[in-house]
Amino acid sequence: MEMTVELATAKSATQAITRYQSGCIPYRKVDGVVQVLLVKKTSKNAWWGFCKGGLESHLDKRENAAKECFEESGVTGTVTKKIGQFKYVKDNVKQLVYMYAMDFHTEFESWPEQKTRRRKWFTLAEARDKLGREHHGFLDKIRELAG
């Protein structure tokens, strides 16, 4: 079952324009404990979130999610199941994000956005504390997939 989340949006958001994005949640098991990777900008007052970014016309949604994950976190893996989508407004433009699970393979020491983003592995319980309630369902989907 797929999950859709709609975040509170500004009433002044442009109605006719929607920017499409895809993202993923890398996950792994360490000593039997499921962990997920979150990222945040290095700027003050930044918050933890998922790797995601605007769809590029030459990539499908899964390929785009994998590309964004590598650029933002330096992590690669197999993008597997679509686990839902969410909407939000940024700069007065509606954003629709298709989210996927990523079975983690490799973490690189350097990556394209390492000067502007931090990455960190969290247990599912820790990640719930870092994310807004509207994103908790995605973590539940990861728990199901990771077994």
Helices and strands as residue ranges (DSSP letters): E 3-6, E 14-30, E 33-41, E 51-54, H 61-73, E 75-90, E 93-107, E 117-123, H 124-130, G 133-135, H 136-146
